[in-house]
C-alpha cells in the first residue's frame, strides 16, 4: 500500500511541472482570449468596456474578415491537396522504383523544411520579383515577345494568394515525403509480390496495398498539416506581404492587424475565438471523414 502511494507521489511530482506549464502557457491564455473577446479594449490602457457579443456581430459583417476567411479556406484546400498528392507520389516512386541516389533525393527534398520561413520568403520574393532580377518573370520572358509585361506575382490581388500557396507547398513536400517513405518501406514486400503474380498493375497496387496500409499515418499527418497551414500561412503573408487590397490576408494576419496595428485588441481576440473554433471543428470533421478500420499487416 505504501509502495503504491510512493509511486503515485513520484508520478505526480514528474507530471506537475508539465501540467503547471500547460496551464500557464496554454489553458490560461486560451480562456483569456474568450474573455477578452467580450470587451472593447485597445490593449494598452486599463480602460475596458464590456460589449458582450458585439465584437462577433461586427465580425459577421466585416467584409475584410470574410475575405481573409475565403483566402484561408483556399490555402487549406489547395496547399493540402497538392502537398499530400506530391508527397505520396514522390515517396512511392523513391521507395517502390529502382532509382539510384534515393538518399540524395531524400535530402534534397527535405532541405526546404529546415529553412526558416523568413529565408524561404526572401528566396521567393526574388523569384517573384517584377523587374529583370525576378527569376520566374525572366524565364517566362524567354518564350514571350519583347512587348510582354512582367507579371506582378506579389502585386496582383488575384495572383498573390496562389504565389504564397506555391511557396508553402515547396516548403512542406519534403517533410511529409520522408514520413511516407518510412511508412511505405515498412510494408511487407510479399504483398507486392503476390499482387504481381495476380497481374495487378502498379497503379492498382498503390490503391489496394500502399494507400490502405499507410492510411493511419496519412490521417494523422493530414489533421496536423491542416491546422499548421493556418499558422504557416500567417508567417508567409507577414513576410511576403498581404498584397493590394488584402489579397492574401488570412485569419491570423487579420487578427494581428486588428489587435496590434489598429489597437482593437478585443476585436482581435474575437477573431482568435473564431480561429480556435474553426480549427477545432475542422479537425473533428477531418478525423470523422478519414476514419476507417485499421488494417493489420
N, C-alpha and C positions, 0 to 999 in steps of 0.2 A: 504493500500500500504506500509506504513511504517512498519506495523507489519510483512509483508512478507519479507521485506528487513532485518529486525532484525532477523527473523527466519533463513533466508539464511546465514547471517553472523555467527549466532550461529552454524549452521550445518557445515559451512566451518571451523570455529575455532576448532570444535570437530574432523573433518576429517584431518585437516592439519598435526598434529603430526604423524598420521599413514601413510599418503601419503609421508611425508618427510622421515620417517624411511624406507619405502618401496623403495623409490628412492635411498637412500644412500646405503642400505644393500642388495638390490635385483636387481634393474634396472641397476644401475651404474656398479656393478661387472659383471653382465651378458654381458653388452655392452663391457666392458673392456676385457673380455675373448675373444670375437670375434676379437677385435682389436689386442690383443697380439698374437693371433694365426697366424698373418701375419708377425710376426717378429722372428728373431733368437736372443734369449736373454737367458743369464744364470740365470736371476732372481735377481742378486745381483749388478753387475756392472751397470754403467749408459750407457754403450755402447749397443745400439740396432741396429740391421741390418734388414732392411725391405726385406723380401724374398717373399712377395705375397702369392701365394698358394703352395709354395714349400713344406711347412710342411705337407700339405694334400697329395701331390704327394708321399712323402716319407712314409707317413702313409699307403697309399694304398698298398705299397709293404712290409710293416713291418709284418713279419710272427708272431712275438710275439703279436702284436696288434690283428691280426686276430685270434690267439689262445684265447686271452682274450675275444674277441667278441663271439667266439663259446662257451666258458665257461659261459659267461653272459647269452646267449640265453638258454643254457641248464638249468641253475639255474632258470631263469624266468619260463620256461615251467614246469620243474619237481616240483619245490617248490610251484608254484601257483596251479597246478592241484591237487597235493597231499594235500596241506594245506586246500584248499577250499572243497575238497571232504570229508575229515575227519571232518572239522569244521561243515559242514552242516549235516553230518551223526550223529555226537555226539549231536549237537543241537536238531535235530529232535527226537532222541531217548530220550534225557533227558526231552523234553517238552511233547512229544506225548505218551511216555510209562510210565506206573506206576512204577517208580523206587524210592526207598527210598533214602534219603540223596542227593537230587538234588542240594541243595545249597553247600553241601560239595564237590561234583564233580565239580561244577562251580568254586569254589575257587581253588581247586587242579589244574584244567586245566589252570586257569588264572595266577597262580604263576610264570611260566616262563616268562610271559610278563613284570612283574615288576622287573625282574632281569636285570642287565646291561649285555651288550654283553661280557664284559671282564669276568664277573663271569661265564656266560654260556660257554664261550670258555674255561675257566680254567677247568670247570667240564668235558667238552667233551674231553679236552686234556688228562685227566686222564682215561676217558672211552676208548679212542682210543690208549692209550699207548701200546707199543710193548712188554715191559717186563711183569713180573708177576703181576705188580701193575695195569695193564690195565684191566678194568672190562670186556670189550667185549671179549678180547682175552682169559681171564680166563674162561669165560662162554663157549666159543667155544671149549676150550681145554678139557672140561669135556667129550665132545662127540667125541673127536679125539684121535688117538693113540699118544703114547709118542714121536714118531718121527716127529709129526706135528710141523711146524714152525709158529710162530706168524705172523699175518697179519699186515703190516705197513700201517694202515689206513691213517696216515698223512704223510707217506713217499713214497707212490706209486703215481706216476703222473696220473695213470688211476683210482685210487680209491679216492683220496683226495677230488675231486670235489663233489662226492656223499656223502662223510663223512660230508662235510660242508653243503650240501643240507639237510641232515637229521637233523643237529643241527638247521638250520634255520626253518625247519618245526616244530620241537619240540617247538621252541620259539614262533611261531606265531599262532598255532592252537587255544589256549585258548582264545585269544583276539577276534578272529573272531567268535568262537563258542558262546561266550557270546552275541555278537551283533546279531547273527542269532537266538539265543534263544529268545531275546526280540522281534524280528520280527515275529517269529513263534507263540509266545504267544499272539500276537495281532490279529491273525486270528480268526474270529468268529467260535465258536465251532459248531454252527448249520450246517456249511458247511460240516464238517466231519460226523455229524450225518446223514445228507441227503445222503452222499456218502455210509455210512454203510447200510442204508436202501436199496440203489440201488445195494448193493452187491459188491462195489468196494473194492479191496484189499488195504492193507496199502501201497504197492508199487505204485499202481495207484493213491491213494490219495496224495502221496508225489509229483508225477509228474504232476498231474492235479490240485491240490489245493495249496499245500505248496510252491512248487518251483515258480509257476507263481506269487503268492502273495508276495513273498519276493524278487522278481526279481529286483525291484528298488534298494533295499539295497544291493543286491548281485552285481549289476552292478557298483554302486558307490564304494564299497569296493574293487572290482576287479581292477579297474583302479588305485586306491590309492595303493593297495598292489603291483602291478607290478612295479610301479615307486619306491616304498620304498624298493623293493627287490634289486634294483641297489645300493642303499645306504647301506642296511644291509649286502649285500654280501661283500662289501669293508671292513666293520668292522670285520666280521668273518675271512676274509682272512688275514687282517692285524694282528689279534691276534693269530690265529691258524697257520699262515704261508702260503706262496704261493705254497709250495711243490717243489719237484725237477723238474727243467726244466719249472717252472711256470705252473705246472699242474692245479692250481686253480686260476691263475691270472684272474682278471676281469677288467672291464672298469676302475673303479676309482683307483684300486690298481696299475694298469699300469700307469695311469695318475700321481699318486703320485710318483711312482718310477722315471718316466722320468723328472717331473718338479722339484722335491726336492732332490732325491738321485743322479740322473745323471746330474743335473744342466741344463737341456734342458727345460727351462720354457716355451718358445714359442711353442715348440713341444708338451708339456703337455697341453697347452691351446688349441691346435688344437684337441687333444683328447677330451678335455672338450666340444668343439663345436660339435663334433660328438655325444658325450653322450647326450647333450642338444637336438639336432635334433632327435636323435633316441628315446629319451623319449617322445618328443612332437608327433612324428609320430606314435609311438606305442600307446600312449594314444588315439589319434584320431581314429586309426584302431579299438581298443578295444571298444570305445564308439559307433563306427559305427556298428560293428558286433553285439553288445549286445543290440542295440536299438530296442525297441518294444513298442507298445501302452500300456499305463498304465491301469491296471485292477482295477476297483472300487469294494470295498467290500460292 
